[in-house]
Amino acid sequence: MTRVSPVVTGIAGSFSLVSSQLILEEEFLEHARAVALRILIDIEEKGAYSHIALQKLTGMERREMALVTELVNGVTRRRLTLDYVLDQFLKFPLSGLTYPIRNDLRLGAYQLLHTRIPPRAAIDESVKLAHKYGHPGIANLVNGVLRSLDRRREDLSMPSREDSLKYLSITYSLPEWIAALWLERGFEEAKMLAEFSLKPSRLTLRCNLLKTSREALIEKILAAGVDVEPGVLPEAIRLNRSVALAEIPGYNEGEWFVQGEGAMLASRLLAPQPGELVLDIGAAPGGKATHLAELMGERGRILAIDINQARLELVKSNAKRLGIRNIETIAADAAKPLSWEADRILLDVPCSGLGLLSRKPDIRWHQNPEEAKKLPELQSTMLDSAAKALKPGGTLLYSTCTIRPAENEDVVSSFLERNPDFRALDLSSRLPEEWRPDSHDGMLQLLPHVHKTEGFFVALLEKKS
């Protein structure tokens, strides 16, 4: 048995590295690496999503699953940095290699630089995988590159801070368009956002107040040996360490739902009342719809609308597990006119997702600036459509999970300019005290390094009577 302890190391003083903090056994290392490599190939070659691929894995013991998750998410988070490092030991760009071999090298480099897996084991397993996916010459190349990296890890070259864009991009593994976007906030804030994007996110649970109290659920979870604490919002419970969801009691009883506090805040700000008709647009997988139902005490009607019929099945299954019966699912394109007249509308629009880089690290590679530029037009169209489906005197909550003014403040401000029958509602009295100073003009941008949540934006609008 090889015991691995936590470690924090550095590369030439340029940036710090986070350990896997795992206890590993040789007998499952080989299989875990092979599974991780297959997922990494699919992410890059086929556009697969890491969190979905990991959810589909079955038949693994907990420690092996933890290692696969660490390797997949770690390599995905730090891909650009790893490529920059590996290119220093290649006579041609890493991009010139096949998907399997370049990801095999990334996997080996990540283990050498970010874990306490013995270097010999990390290199030998990478060479074995190279034999599987390439010819003997390629295996020799993998062996040579990783051995050179292991010998010279303290002498690696990294970009200077003088070139702030390149420094931020390479050091924190961000595409340059995202780094440039964040630099508009100033270097120090951009650096903090970048640092948080590399940290594994802490899961947050939403207590189902129809079933139990937060205090009772926290006591139950602590008794099971899972370290948790209350969140900022009344139903929020924060996990203090990474655990398998199966270890957390109350799931089958419908006592909790995994949801970030930003998403919880959206439903709370909308404040649905018993007996009202509420539209949840962009509803799948059902987190906000079920929360709205809980806040209404299941009295009233919620229409969960999503363009994807298959994803609406998730809304149904989540509502069933939580014991909620007042949600109807409707497949519809919310960019087109809606036929209802609702008391309240929660509009969660498609967005670039840049507030979720910690939880979904592959977003930085799947999203691109060309597609992001198209989003504000779609978001504005959906906001206009939703506004027409709202009763006079009704409220509309606009939300995204991104940190990009073009999709947030700009969309809302433009909407208000062309719709004088709407006004922004002051949020200060509706927010937790510690978040009040950050709201303005009916809007709030939650930031990971400030609010310890995912990056999330909300704006509360009222249709004048």
N, C-alpha and C positions, 0 to 999 in steps of 0.2 A: 504493500500500500504506500502510495506517495502522498504525503500530507502537504497541503499548500496553505500558507498563511497569508493574511492581507498584506499588501505592500503599496507604497506610493513611490514611484521613481520618476526620473526626469531625463530629458534628452538635451544635453548641452545647455541646460538652464533655460531652454526655450519654452517648454510647456510641460505641465504635470500630467501624469498618467494614472488612471484609476484601476485598481486591481479587480479581478473577478470575485475575490473573496469567496472562493469555493474550495471545498475539500474534494479532491479528485482521486479516483482509483483507476489504475492503468487498464483494467479489464473493460471499462466502457469508454475510454478516451477515443479509441480508434473509431468506434461506431458513431459517437457524438460528433467528431470532426467531419466524418463522411456525410452525415445528415446536414450539418451546418453548411458544408460546401455546396451541397445540392440546392439548398434554399438560396444561398448567395448567388449562385449561377442563375436561378430562375428570376430573382429580383432584377438582376442587370439585363439578362437576355430577353426575358418574357414580360417584364414589367410587373412581376408578382409583388404582393404586399407582405412584408415580413410578419406583421401581427396575424394575418390570416393564415399564412403558411405554418406558423408556429401553433396556432390554435388547432390545426388539422392533425398534428402529430399525436399518435396514440401508442400505447404499449411500452412507454418508457418509464423507468423509475424516476422519482422526483429529482435526484441529483443529476442524472443524465440530461433530463429536460432542462434543468437550470443551466447546465453547461452549454447546451445547444443554443438556448436563448441568449446567454451572455455572448457567445461567439458571433451569432448572427447579428444581434443588435450592435455589438461593439464594432465589428467590421463595417457595418452599414453606416453607423454614426461617423466613423473616422476614415471613410474610404479615401477622401481626397488627400488627407494627411499621409495615409499609408502609401498611396500612389506616389506622392512627392518623395517620400523616403526611399521607396523601392527603386524609383528611377535613378537614384544616385548610385545604384549597383548594377544597372543594366546598360548595355551598349546601344539600346534602342528603346523607344517608349514602351511602357508597360501595356499601353493600349494596343500595341501590335501583336500581343499574345491572344490566344483564344480565351473565351469567357471562363472555362474551367481552370486554366493555368493561372490567369491573372488573379482569380479569386482564391486559388490555392496559395499563391504568394501572399496575398493580403491576409489570409487566415493565419499563415505561419508568422508573418510579421506582427500581427496583432498579439499572438500568443507570446512572442519574444518580448514585446515592448510593454504590454499591458497586463500580463498575468505572471504568476510564479510557476507556471508549468515549466518543468525543466527544459532548457533549450534543446538538449539532445532529443528529447521526446517530441517536442514541437517540430523540429527539423525533420526527424526521421519519418514522422507521420505525413508531413507535407510531401516528402519524396515519394512515399508509397502512393499517395493520391495522384501525384504527377505521373507515376507509372500507369495508373488506371486510366488517366485521361489523355496521355500523350506518349511519345516515344522515349527511348532511353536518353537521348540527347536533352530533351526537355526536362527529364528528371534530374539530370546532372546540373542543368542550369538552375533549377529550383534549389538544389542542394548548395550550389556555390553562392547564390545570392543570399540565402538565409544565413549561411555560415559567416559570410562577410558582414552582414548586418549585425549578427550576434557579437562579432569581434569589435566592430567599430560603432556600436550604438551610442557611445558618449561623444562621438566626433561628427555627428550628423549636422548638416547645414540646414538652417531654417530661415525664412524671410525676416528681414529687418522691420522693426516697427515704423521706420521712416516711410515705407510704402504701406500705408495703413490698410489699403484694400487687399493687397496680396497677403499681408501678414494675417489679417482676420480670416481670409478665405482659406489659406493653407493650414494655419495653426489650429483653427476650429472646424475645419472640414466643411466649409460652406461654399456653395456655388457663388461666383462673384456677384451675380445679380442680387442675391439675398444679402450678402455682405455689404454691397453698395446701398441697398435699401436701409439697412440698419445703421449704417454710418451717417445717414441723414439725421439721426438722433444724437449725433456726437460720438466720438471714439469710445469714451468710457462706458456709455450705456450700450453701445453696440457690442463691446467686449463682454459685458455682463450677460446680454442676451445670448451671445455666442457660447459663453461658458455654460449657461443653463441648458442650451440645446444639446450638449454632450452628456448631461447628467440623466441617468435613468429616472423617469418620473415616479413620484409616489402615488400609488393608487388612492382614490377617495371613494368611499361608499356613501350612498344616500340611504339613510334609514327610512323604511316604509312606515310612516307614522300612522297608517291605517292598521298596522299589525302590532307595532310595539313602540316603545319610547327609545330615544337615542341613548339615554342613560342605561336602560335595561340591556340594549343591544351591545353597548360598549362593555358592560360587565360580563356578558355572555362570551364575547370575543376574547377578552382578556383572560377569562377562565380557560379558554382553549389554548392559551399560550401565544396568542398573536398580539403584538404590541401595537396599540392604536391610541389615538387621542381625538378629542372633539375638534371639528373644523371651525371655520368662522361662521358659517351658516347653521341654523338650528338643527338641520337634519344631516349635516356633513360629519363623516368620521374619516380621519386620515390614518393611513397605515404608515408605521414608522420603519418598516422593513419590507423587503420583497418576499411574498409568500405565494404559494399556489392557492388559487381561489377555493380549492377543495378543502383547505385547512380552516377556512373561515365558516363558523357555524351560522345557520339561519338562511342559507341560500335556498334550499328546497322548500322552506317554509315561507319564502317570499318576503323575508324581513329586510332585505337590502338589494340595492342595484348599484353597479359600478358606474359612477358619473363624476365628472369634474365639477368643482364649485362654480366655475363660470357658467356652465350649462344649468346648474341648479339655480343660479342667480337669475337667469333669464325667466324661468317660470315664476320665481318669487316676485320679480318686478312686475310681471304682467298681472299678478294678483287676481286670478280668476275667482268668481263668486259662485256659490251654489245656485243652480238653476239656469246658468248662462250657457249660451252656445259659443264654444271656443274652437277656433281653427288652429291646428298645429301643422304648419307648412314646412315640408322638408323633414318629415316626422321620423323616418326610420333611423335607428332601430327601436325607437320608442321611449327613450329616456325622458325627454321633456313631456311627452304626452302622458306617460304614467305619473310623472311628478305633478302635472297639472291636475290630474284626476285625484291624487292624494290631497292636494291643497284645497280642492273643492269638496272633499269628503265624499267623492263619487256621486255628487248630486249635480246634475247638469249633463250636457252633451258635448263630447269632444270628437271632432272630426280630424283624424290623423291622415294627412294628405302627403303623398310622395309619388314621384314619377315612376318609381321602380316597384312593380307589383311584388316581385320576389322578396324585396327587402321589407315590404309591409307584413310579410309573414313573421318577421322578427318582432314587429310591433305586437302582433297578436300573441305570440308565444311569451313575450316578456310580460304583457298585461295579464295573461293567464297565470303565470308563476306568481305575480304580485297580488293576485286576487282582485283585479280591477275589471269592472264590467261595463263601464260607460264610455268606452272608446270604440268608434267606428272607423274602419280603414277605407280609404278611397284612393285609387290610382288616378292621378290627374297631373297634367302639366301646369304648374302654378305660374308659368310665364304667360299663360293665356287667361282670358276672363274667367272668374269664378262666380258661381251662381248663388252663393249664400250671402246672407247679411248677418254677420257675427257680432257678438258683444265684444269679444277680444280675439286678437290674432297674434300668434307667435310665429314669426317668419325667420327661419334659420336657412340662410341662402347658401348655395354652393360657393366655396371660397378657396383661396390658395392654401389654407391649412397651416400657415407658417407659425401659428401658436402651438402646434402639436408636435414640433420636431423632437422633443424629448420622448414623448410616448410613441410616436410613429416616425422613426428616424429616416425611413426611405422616402418620406415626402420631399426631402431636399433634392432627391434624384428624380422622382416622378414628376414633380412640378417644374414648369419652365416659364421664362419671362413672356414668351409669346402668348401662351395660354392665359397667363395671369392678367395680361393686358386686356383680354376680352371679358374678364369677369365683371367689372363694374357695370358694363352695359346690361348684362344678364341680370345682375342684382337689382339694378334700377328698374328694369322691366318687371321683375317679380314684385318689387316694392309697390310699384304703381298698380299692378293687378290686385295685390292684397288690399291696398288702400280702398279700392272700389268695393270690396266685399265687407267693409267695416261699417257698422251702424254709426250715425251721428252720436257723438258722446262716447264712442267706444275707444279702446286703446290698442295700440299695435306695438309689439316688441320686435325690433330688428336685431339680429345677432349673427356674428361670424366667429370662427375660431382662427382668426388670423391677426397679424400685427402689421397691417398695411393700410395707411390712411386712405389710399385710393379706393379701397373696398369698404371702408368704414365711415369715417367722418365725412369724406367727400361725397359718398353716395347719399348719406342722410341729409347733408346740407343742401345738396342739389335738389333732392326731393322736396324739402321744405320751401325752397325758392319757387318751385313751379306748382306747389300745392298750398296756397294760402289758407285753405280750410283745415290745415293741420298745424299743430304746434308741438314743440318738444316739452316734455314734462320734467320738472326738476327732480333729480334722483336723490339728492342729499338726505332727505328724511326717510327714504326707502332703503338706504344702504346700511350695512354694518358700519359702525363708527369709524373703524380704521380705514375704510375704503372711501369715505365721503370726500376727503380733500382732493381726490383724483378725478371726480366727476365734473363735467362742465356741459352746459347747453343740452341737458338731457341725455348725455352720452358718458360712457365709461369704458376705457381700455384697460383691461387687466393684463399685467405683465408678469412673466414667471419670476423674474429676479426681485420684483417689488412685492407682489401679492401672494407668492408661493402657490400659484395656480397655473393652469395652462394659459396661454395667450388667448384672450377672449374679449370680444367687443359687444356692447349692448347699447341700444338707443330706444327710449320709450317715447312714443308719439301718441297724441290724442287727436281724434277727428272732432272738430268743433261742432257743437249742437246747432 
